[in-house]
Amino acid sequence: MDSANPAETETGEASPQRILLVTGLSGAGKSTTLDVLEDLGWETIDNFPVRLLDRLVAKSDEPDRQPRGPLAIGFDSRTRGFVPADIIRLLKDLTRRDDLSVSFMFIDCADAELERRYNETRRRHPMTHGRPLLDGIGAERELLEPLRRWADIVIDTSDLSANDLQTRVRDTFEEPETGSTTLTISSFGFARGMPPLADLVFDMRFIDNPHWVEGLRELTGKDAPVGVHIQKDPAFAAAFDQIHRLLLTLLPRYQAQGKSYVHVAFGCTGGRHRSVFTAERMAQGLREAGFSPTVRHRNLGSRAADEIERGKRQGN
């Protein structure tokens, strides 16, 4: 189903237009969120004067009006006419309309992470006005708190990379084919952080580590010699078969419950050998069982690092 094409009701009438209002703390990721929504087929407008919103979505008197696509509108403390109490009153009015389906998203982030981002980019926070950066962040947080409480979707980006946020937005708003579940199999390195969006995580660090084998360190789990080494470990086959059987049990049940997205992640220390091989093998096994997984390797491009692997010869 294409999210850019509005659906119609069984009577042929246009279904309510989807309206998503997006706000949040400056630097938390509003622009990234709107970019992803645009990629998904939404019409997006950023920094739109909130007082004009009712005109933008004015109700048509035409009985046979054409269905309108989903619309995402971004605004923040810099937007002209930004008064949280007025915005909430406007939201209440819009939610009463039967021709609109209105949602409100708030993008949040911890103060320390916002401070780090502003220091890295050397951008000026819109509410500092000559004060220390944290004072500006605190003032904006206090101003926006009523809107955060009103939001029905809150995404905290404190521990999310830009790519993680993009994935979160896609998982929330991308519409898969009716009745289908989008399955992702990924690999990652624990030394570089846990994947924040995984539904199931399997730790493969109990397998003998190819990093310490001469000639395998600079290879990856996609290279045949690494796969041969991993499969020689007596623990691998039994563990792999049990995980495979578990997924064959769980995935149909997830689909039956209407879960649109399932992310299964395999981790090892650096994310280049054991997790990569296992993810590739598992994806192959699931394809043979009739699934269509997408495979992602988060740390495959990372250089092999002795400081990460040092002291982990026992598969820790």
C-alpha positions in Angstrom: 0.0 0.0 0.0 1.4 3.4 -1.0 1.2 5.9 1.9 1.1 8.7 -0.6 -2.2 7.6 -2.1 -5.2 8.4 0.2 -7.6 5.6 0.7 -11.3 5.8 0.2 -14.2 4.5 2.3 -16.3 1.6 1.2 -19.0 4.1 0.1 -16.5 5.7 -2.3 -16.1 8.8 -0.1 -12.7 10.2 0.6 -11.3 9.0 3.9 -10.1 11.7 6.4 -6.9 13.4 5.5 -4.0 12.5 7.7 -2.4 15.5 9.4 0.7 15.1 11.5 2.0 18.1 13.5 5.7 17.8 14.4 7.5 19.8 17.0 10.2 19.4 19.6 13.4 20.7 21.0 15.7 22.5 18.7 18.4 20.1 17.6 16.4 17.0 18.5 15.7 15.9 14.9 12.6 17.6 13.6 14.1 18.3 10.2 15.3 14.7 9.8 11.8 13.4 10.7 10.2 15.6 8.0 12.8 14.5 5.4 11.9 10.9 6.0 8.1 11.6 5.9 8.7 13.4 2.5 10.5 10.3 1.3 7.4 8.2 2.3 5.1 10.3 0.2 3.9 12.9 2.7 3.6 16.5 1.8 5.8 18.4 4.3 6.0 22.0 5.4 8.5 23.2 8.0 8.3 26.4 10.1 4.7 27.0 9.0 3.0 29.9 10.9 0.7 28.0 13.2 -2.0 30.7 13.2 -2.6 29.9 9.5 -3.0 26.2 10.0 -6.8 26.3 10.0 -6.7 28.0 6.7 -4.3 25.5 5.2 -6.6 22.6 6.0 -9.9 24.5 5.5 -12.8 22.2 5.0 -14.1 21.9 1.4 -17.8 22.4 0.7 -17.5 20.3 -2.5 -19.2 16.9 -1.9 -17.1 15.2 -4.5 -13.7 16.7 -3.5 -10.7 14.7 -4.4 -8.9 12.9 -1.6 -5.9 14.7 -0.2 -2.6 13.1 0.7 -1.0 13.0 4.1 0.4 16.3 5.3 3.2 16.8 7.9 3.7 20.3 9.3 6.7 21.2 11.4 7.0 24.1 13.8 9.1 25.0 16.8 9.9 27.8 19.2 11.3 29.9 16.2 8.1 29.7 14.3 6.1 33.0 14.1 3.1 33.0 16.4 4.4 30.1 18.5 2.2 30.1 21.6 1.7 26.6 23.1 -1.7 27.3 24.6 -3.0 28.6 21.3 -1.6 25.6 19.4 -3.4 23.2 21.8 -6.7 25.0 21.3 -6.2 24.8 17.6 -5.4 21.1 17.8 -8.6 20.5 19.8 -10.6 22.2 17.1 -8.9 20.1 14.3 -9.4 16.8 16.1 -13.2 17.4 16.2 -13.4 17.5 12.4 -14.6 14.3 10.7 -12.6 15.1 7.5 -9.2 15.0 9.3 -7.2 12.4 11.2 -4.8 14.5 13.3 -1.7 13.3 15.2 0.9 15.2 17.1 4.5 14.2 17.4 7.1 15.6 19.8 10.8 15.0 19.2 12.6 15.0 22.6 16.3 14.8 23.6 18.3 14.9 26.8 19.9 18.3 27.6 23.5 16.8 27.7 23.1 15.3 24.2 21.6 18.6 22.8 24.5 20.5 24.3 27.0 18.1 22.6 25.2 18.4 19.2 25.3 22.2 19.4 28.9 22.3 20.4 29.8 20.0 17.5 28.0 22.0 14.9 28.7 25.4 16.5 25.2 26.5 15.8 23.5 29.1 18.0 20.5 27.9 20.0 17.4 30.0 19.3 16.7 30.8 22.9 20.2 31.5 24.4 20.0 35.3 23.8 23.5 35.7 25.2 23.0 33.2 28.0 24.8 29.8 28.4 23.7 27.1 26.1 22.1 24.9 28.8 20.1 27.9 30.0 18.6 28.3 26.5 17.9 24.6 26.2 16.2 24.7 29.6 14.1 27.7 28.7 12.9 26.0 25.5 12.1 22.8 27.3 9.9 24.7 29.8 8.1 26.5 27.0 7.4 23.3 25.1 6.4 21.1 28.1 2.6 21.6 27.6 3.0 20.4 24.0 5.0 17.3 25.0 2.3 16.3 27.4 -0.3 16.8 24.6 1.6 14.7 22.0 0.3 11.2 21.2 3.7 10.3 19.7 7.0 11.1 21.5 10.4 10.1 20.1 13.4 10.5 22.4 16.5 10.8 20.2 19.1 11.0 23.1 20.5 7.6 22.2 19.6 7.6 18.5 21.9 8.4 15.6 20.4 10.1 12.6 20.1 6.7 10.9 18.3 5.3 13.9 15.8 8.1 13.9 15.1 7.6 10.2 14.5 4.0 10.9 12.2 4.8 13.8 10.1 7.2 11.7 9.9 4.7 8.8 8.8 1.9 11.2 6.1 4.2 12.5 4.7 5.6 9.3 5.7 3.4 6.4 2.8 1.3 5.3 3.7 -2.2 4.2 1.5 -4.3 1.9 -1.7 -5.2 3.6 -1.3 -8.2 5.9 2.5 -8.4 5.4 5.3 -8.0 8.0 8.5 -6.2 7.0 11.4 -8.3 8.4 14.9 -7.0 9.0 17.9 -9.2 9.9 20.9 -7.2 11.1 24.3 -7.5 12.6 26.1 -5.2 15.0 29.0 -4.8 17.4 28.3 -4.6 21.1 31.4 -2.5 21.5 29.7 0.2 19.4 26.4 0.1 21.2 23.2 -1.9 21.2 20.7 -1.4 18.3 17.9 0.7 19.9 15.1 -0.5 17.6 15.6 -4.3 17.6 12.7 -6.6 18.6 14.9 -9.6 19.2 18.7 -9.6 20.0 20.9 -12.7 19.9 24.4 -12.5 21.4 26.9 -14.5 19.3 30.0 -13.8 21.4 30.1 -17.4 22.7 31.4 -18.5 19.3 35.2 -18.7 18.9 36.4 -15.3 17.6 37.9 -15.2 14.1 39.6 -11.9 15.0 42.4 -13.9 16.7 43.0 -16.3 13.8 45.9 -15.5 11.5 44.6 -14.4 8.1 40.9 -13.9 9.2 41.2 -10.6 11.1 40.9 -8.3 8.1 38.1 -10.5 6.5 34.4 -10.3 7.4 31.6 -12.7 8.0 30.8 -12.5 4.3 34.1 -14.2 3.4 34.1 -18.0 3.1 37.2 -18.7 5.3 35.5 -16.8 8.2 32.3 -18.9 7.7 34.3 -22.1 7.7 36.0 -21.1 11.0 32.7 -20.2 12.7 31.0 -23.4 11.7 33.8 -25.5 13.1 32.9 -24.2 16.6 30.8 -27.1 18.1 28.4 -24.7 19.7 27.4 -22.9 16.5 25.2 -25.5 14.7 23.0 -26.3 17.7 22.5 -22.6 18.7 21.8 -21.6 15.1 19.2 -24.3 14.7 17.4 -23.4 17.9 17.3 -19.7 17.0 16.0 -20.6 13.5 13.2 -22.8 15.0 12.3 -20.0 17.4 12.0 -17.5 14.6 9.9 -19.8 12.5 7.6 -20.0 15.5 7.5 -16.3 16.4 7.4 -14.6 13.0 4.0 -16.0 11.9 2.5 -15.1 15.3 3.8 -11.6 15.0 2.2 -11.3 11.6 -1.1 -12.7 12.9 -1.1 -10.1 15.6 -0.7 -7.3 13.0 2.9 -6.4 13.7 4.1 -4.5 10.7 7.8 -4.5 11.4 10.1 -7.1 13.0 13.8 -6.5 13.5 16.0 -9.4 14.5 19.6 -8.4 15.4 22.7 -10.6 15.9 25.6 -9.1 17.8 29.3 -9.9 18.4 32.1 -7.8 19.8 33.1 -5.7 16.8 30.2 -6.5 14.4 32.3 -7.8 11.6 32.7 -11.5 11.8 30.4 -13.8 13.9 27.3 -11.6 13.8 27.6 -10.9 10.1 28.0 -14.6 9.2 25.0 -15.6 11.4 22.8 -12.8 10.1 23.5 -13.8 6.5 22.9 -17.5 7.2 19.7 -16.8 9.1 18.4 -14.6 6.3 19.1 -17.4 3.8 17.3 -19.9 6.1 14.3 -17.7 6.5 14.1 -17.0 2.7 14.0 -20.8 2.2 11.1 -20.9 4.6 9.1 -18.3 2.6 10.1 -15.0 4.3 11.6 -12.0 2.6 14.1 -10.4 5.0 16.2 -7.4 4.4 19.8 -7.7 5.7 21.7 -4.8 7.3 25.2 -4.9 8.7 25.6 -1.8 10.9 29.4 -2.2 11.6 30.6 -4.1 8.7 32.5 -1.1 7.4 34.2 -0.5 10.7 37.9 -1.2 10.8 39.1 -4.1 12.9 40.2 -2.6 16.1 42.6 -4.3 18.5 41.5 -2.0 21.3 38.0 -3.4 21.0 38.9 -7.0 20.7 41.8 -7.0 23.2 41.0 -9.2 26.2 38.0 -10.9 24.5 39.7 -14.1 23.3 37.1 -16.2 25.1 34.2 -14.8 23.0 33.1 -12.1 25.5 
